[in-house]
Amino acid sequence: MSVTVTALDHLVLNVADVERSAAWYGEVLGMAIKVFDPGHGKTPRTSVSFGAQKINLRPVNADKVEWFTADHEMAGSDDLCFLTSASPDVVVAHLKACNVVIEEGPTSKQGARGVLRSVYCRDPDGSLIEISSYEIG
């Protein structure tokens, strides 16, 4: 018997300041912010979600036992690519309106399903954020 992964349910992003990061992902990327109870008497958690995906925001200094953390957690060490239906020009205009510095783009990159048009910026911790749309045609 083998195991085949079929989807990504959620991922956990280590951040220096949960509230600041949640606000950034909500404002800049339009994600919904949710505070939830993980149960078992644990501290409430914060997540941001979009579509059927969720990102849990974990403080980098979280208690390893209560939060069941990775071995080498570090804020700002992630590279994430998000898909949008907005054109690269709209992404650039939106980032500029949010006073977010554009690191690169629009530029062509290879995605999981073909060629992407990508714009790069950084979240409040310095993680690299790629905002992309697939080329049509």
N, C-alpha and C positions, 0 to 999 in steps of 0.2 A: 504494500500500500504506500502511495506517495502523497505528499502534500503540495498543492499548487495554490499560490496566493492569487486571489481574484480581485482584490481592491485594497485601497488604503483607507482605513477608518479614520484615524487621526494621527497627528504627530505632536511631539512636545518640543517647544522652543524654549531654551533657557534664556532668561532676560534679566537685566539689572533692575528694572522697575516695571512691575506688571501693569500698573495703571497707565504709565506713560506709553508702554508698548501697545496695550489694548486701544488706547485713544488713537495712536498712529495708524494701526491696522484698520480701525473703524473709519477714521477720517480719510486717509489716503487711499485705501483699497476697498472701502465700502463694506467691510466685514461686520457681521453682527457680533456684539459683545454679550457674553453670558457669564454670570457667576453661578456656579453650581455646587451642590453638596456631593462630595465623593463618597459619603457614607462612612461608617465605622468610626465616627467621632473625629474624623480628620478635618483639617482646616479647609474652608471653602476654596474653590479653585476658580480661575478665570480662563475663558476660552474665547476665541474668535472663530466665526464660522462663515462659510460661503458654500452655496450649493449643498452637496451632501458631505462636505469635508469639514473637519474641525482641527484647530490648532490649540492645544492647551499651552498656556503661558506659565512657566514655572520659574520662580525666583532662583537665580543662580546660587544663592546662599541657603536654599531650602534644606531642611533636615532630611538626610538621606534615608532614614528609616521611614518617617511619615510619608514622604513624597515618592519613595522608591525611585531614586534618580539614576541616571547614567553614571558611569565611573569617572568620566572626565568632562563634566559639565562646564561650559564657558559661554557667557553671553557674547554675541557677535561673531560666532564661529560658523554660522550656517549660510548656505546659498540656496535660495528657494526660487522656483519659477512658478508664476501664476498665469493662467490663461484668462484672456478677456475677449469680448466681442468688439471692443472699441478699437479704432484704428490707432496705429502708432502716433499719429499727429494729435489725436485726442488725448492719448496717454501723456504725451509730452506737455500739452497745454494744462492738463489736470495737475500734474506734478509741479509745474511752475506755479500754478495758482495756490498750491498747498505749501509753497516755499521749500520744496524738496529738490535737492541738488541731483541732477542727472549725471550719472557716472559715465554712461555710454549709450549710444543709440539715437534713433532707431538703427538697428543692424540686423543682418540675417544670421540666424543660428540654426543648428539642427535640433529639432525636438523629437519626442517619442514617436510622432506620427508624420513627420515631414519638416519642411522649412518653416521656421518661426520668424516673425519680425519682432524684435525684442528691444525694450528700453530698460536700462539698469539704474537702480538707485540703492540707497542703504536705509535700513530701518534705524530706530534710535540707538541701538546697540552696535551698529556697524555691519550687521549681516547683509549680504548682498541679495537684493531683491530684483528679480527679473520679471517684467510684466510683458506678456507676449500674446500675439495672435497668429494663427496659422495663415499663411499666404493662400489666397484663393486661386485655383487654376491648375 
